[in-house]
Amino acid sequence: MKRLEGVYLVADPAMQGNLLFSKLQEALRAGVDVLQLWNHWPPEFTHSDKIQLAKEVVDMAEPYGTPVLMNEDWELALQCNAAGVHFDTIPQDWPAIKEALKGRLVGFTVGNNVERIRWAQSEGADYVSFCALFPSASVDSCEIVRPETVLKARSISSLPIFLSGGIRPDNLKKLAQLPFDGVAIISGIMNTEDPAGQIGVYRALLHELKATKKN
């Protein structure tokens, strides 16, 4: 599987059904690179409801070759045949879960704790995502990540690095000096009237920053 990079969309399954699928379809057509279903379900959802919605998203993404990850719920990922799981915290029974997820993508949220980055590298993670680079209502549980932590991560790990938390087109260039492979976005895409257009903006900015770094 190719190295993960680009625009990583985090979708809230609590969004009204038709609107959720409409926006996801636009995002997939626009070439979003990774799609994660956030573990934030409507309170009335049964486990069967979760499986059904997750399977629909996986099926929707399949023609585009876009990997779909579940947030935290690794059993749901297996039940809906998702490409993998993103963990915000390290599960207590990680060795058994790691075995169950063999062959699937696994990523971890990291902050300023450099040892967690080393741990993710040693455990064969497929990427890490830093939360949060900027204050944001959707990531109020994350610490603000210091730029030097991201720089340190690249010196000790070869894993793809995603940056998240309050990243918008108007502040993305402030991250130009940091080594990263992509950005994880929630409201900056899903809360807009034109998800496809916003993905195009993010992709163009990432391409520009990548070209600048090569020069």
Secondary structure, DSSP 8 states (H G I E B T S, - for coil): -----EEEEEE-TTS-HHHHHHHHHHHHHTT-SEEEE-S---TT--HHHHHHHHHHHHHHHGGGT--EEEES-HHHHHHTT-SEEEESS--TTHHHHHHHTTTSEEEEEE-S-HHHHHHHHHTT-SEEEEE-SS--GGGTTS----HHHHHHHHHH--S-EEEESS--TTTGGGGTTS--SEEEESHHHHTSS-HHHHHHHHHHHHHHHHHHHH-
